[in-house]
Amino acid sequence: MKVTMTAPDSPDTSLCPLCQSGNECVMARPETAGNPCWCTGATIPAGLLSRVPPELAGLACICPACVEAYGIEATRAPGFDRT
């Protein structure tokens, strides 16, 4: 009997680390890697980045829907600050 060791599951870089939906990152897909991504022209607020679990930080893009939802949420908060 052959036993195969597997590495711990790697995060799926095509999924948003916040909502687990597709993040639309062209750099995460081999067939489109090297093309500009939607996020290169976007400003991702530090407050939203801070919501990414530490173990997923820097591994996968936040999706456009989460960025948009955060912007809407932020504008409704007392003392609105877009940072």
C-alpha positions, 0 to 999 in steps of 0.5 A: 500500500502506497501512502501519499503525504499531502501538504495542508490545503492552500487557499484558493487565490481565485476566491475573496478571503472575506466572502469566498466568492470569485474575486475576478483577479486576472493574476490568479488565473494562469490563462490571464496572468500578466494582464492588468487586474481590476484592482490595480486601478482601485483603492482598497481601504486599510479598514477593509484590508484589516478584515482579511484573516491574517492567514490569508493576508497577501494571498488572494484579492478581495473581490469588487463586491466586498470593496463596493460594500465596504465603501457603502458601509463606510459612508453610513458610519458616524465619523466617516473616514475612507481610509 
